Structures are given as structure tokens and as C-alpha cells.
Amino acid sequence: MTDQTLGRFPRGWVVLLAATGLASGAVGGTAAVWLGLAHSAGHEVERTAVQTDMVPVSRLTLAPLVGRVAPAVVNIAVLQASPYAENPLLRDPYYRLFLGVPDEALAPRISAGSGFVVDAARGLVLTNHHLVENARAIAVGVGDRQVDAELLGSDPRTDLAVLRIPAHGLKQLPLGDSDNSRVGDYVVAIGNPFGVGQTVTAGIVSALRAPSRTGIGYLQTDAPINPGNSGGPLINMRGEAIGVNSAIIAPGGGSVGIGLAVPSRVARAVVERVAGVRVPAAGETK
């Protein structure tokens, strides 16, 4: 722009243009400095690795807890008579043929579930009554071995049963205080769902249910529980069994995140009554 051109603008516009030019220069300089800092910061980010040890690994996994308590959880196989075999009419082969019931329907059936050792010295195992009801034989899987079990007694009202197995190389799971459980407490369920083998799931205590018609108030959990988990423990973060997994609400037949466990307070009373022994509290020596 020449002086002649400048002369065409009012003096005020000249001042404004001059100020604008100075401002642009200042902004440009500031931008250059900012870009330089950003460029420098970018190099710094490249040189600094993202920190992955901000939280100790021990606080990000349940593995230490599971490794400590899992050996006390057992698989249970029960040989039971077929429901068809109890019907006197179906014992007649001609009547079965008439109804279209195959002979195989009268064969004994094997059901699978879970349990856990509550007294290693005496070989006492806690499980569900409905799992061992009318059992002809009961086998307990402890680690990689299987042993025969004796049914000491059961309580249909609480759906609990006590077995006895040889007290050899057993680990026991202490019974905690279920009365101290709160909604939101983290819990772990261990069992044998669908007979696939020992499986661990985790969740929280999602509700504390008021006593039902049986007089028992259940612990509700969203830790996935499926058929075969019956009799397995519900374990708190201290490694104590605070419940015995006994039922699920499952409109579709599988877990929908609503499982019910009999509180350990009730379980302790059943074990002591059936076995005639005192079960020590968690952390208490005999």
C-alpha cells in the first residue's frame, strides 16, 4: 500500500489498521510460542511411557483370595432313583410300552452340585438338602480325587445338609458372620455349574431379603449362580463363607443375576445340630 492509498483513508482508519497490524504480530508471536510449547510437550509425551503401576496389581485381582479358598470347595455327584421308578404302574413293561415311556427312563440318574468343607479335622462338608435328598450314593470330588460321602443329616426347612468324608488332606472354609453383611459388599461364588467343573464368579450382595415363610432371610447376590452351584459357598473379601448358595430366580432357566444364599448364621446352627459339634467362628481356634 502506497502513501497515496493511505491518503484515501480517514486518519482514524489508519490508526486502527496500524493497531491491528501490531496486534496480529503479537498474536502471531504468541501463536509461535504456543506451538513451540506444544511441540515440546509432544516430544515430552513421546518420551514418557504411560504409567501402569498406579494401583498395585494385588488390588486388581481376586486371584489371591480364590487361591486361598478354592481348595475347600468340593464337587458333589449324587446317584438318585428315577422318578419314574417310584411309580408302580411304570414298573410294568407293558404299561410303559402303552404310555410310550422308554425303559431307560427307569434308570438311576446322577445329579451334580457343590459343597464346601467346614471342618477339615472331622471331614464335615456343607451342601444343600435338595441336592442329596433320596440319594442312593454320594461321591465328593476333592481336588483330583473322589471319595464316598456319608449323609449325616439334613434340614429341609433351611435346605441344608451335612456330609462326612475321610479327613485326609482337606482344607476348610471358615464360616463368617452373615449378620455383618451389607448391600454392596463384594462377594465371590464358587461351585460346579452345569457340571463343567469348579467355576468362580463375582458380584456384590445385592439385597438382604426379609424372612420368608420358612423363617429364613436370604442373602441376595448378582454373582452369577447357575444349576450346579447349589451347595457352594458365597464368600466375602476376607475369605469367609457368609452364605450357602441355594436358589436362583431364573425365568429362562439360567442366571439372570438374582441368586439366593442361606446365611452362614443359619448354616452354623444346622451343622452344629446335625453333627453334634461346635463350629468355630472365623479366626477362632478350636
Phi, psi and omega in degrees: 000128181275170177297327180296318179294318178302325182295342181281343183265145174299155182303324180298320179294324178297315178298318180296318179296320179296317179296320180297319179298318179295320180295319180298320179296318180296315179297317179300318179296317179297318179299319180297317178296316181298316178297323178296317178295318180297318179299318178296317179297323179299318177296324180294319179297319180296326184277343184254118179287148177295131182283128181247004183246027181296323178248129180304140181302328182297341179265000182250006184216150175262003185304315179299320178295312181298318180299330181280323188260335185302323180299342180273353181266134186238158172264144182234129175244131186236129175265120183231153177290147177291141176301330179292328183291341181276350178271115183299330180293322182284353175285342178278117183298329180289323178291323176297320179296321180294322181273352180077025178268119182290155179299329182297339182293340180272355181290147177301152180244156179244125175247153184238146178203203186223169177192180177207151183281125178252346177213099184291325183294326181259354180071034183270130181238134179258136179207193181266145176297316185294341179284322186253005180298134180059031181285136172275326179205148180230128176241138181243128177266115179245106184063236181260013179238158180234134182230154175283146182239149176253133177276109179284326180167167180212167182228101182300328183297317179267354182060041179237150178217153181239126178250162173231131178233165178303129183278077181223118177063034182264150170246141181247153180251119183292145174275122179273189181259101182293338180293341179270000181289142180233150175299128183106347177295136176288141179219160177233137175246133179234134180188199185234066184293133178057016179072019183278351183112172186303129184224141181246132173231161183223155178185212179227167167286111187267345177192156173246106187278137177293155180307136178271195180295342177278352181086010182250130173263120188270155167271126178259140181221152174261004172297126184305122177234131183230169175307129185109338174283349183305130179092348179281166184272150166256119194243135177274180185284357173266000180080030180246142176281116179255000179193163176244115183296123189231333185206159175225151170262109190219086179302328181262004179096346179239183184291131173240015176090017176231099178243153183237135180234139175287127183300148180297333178300318178289318181299319180300316181296321180292315180300314183294324179287316183288314184272344180070029180228162176266130178264117183294150176289163179302131180083355180262135177271153180286000000 
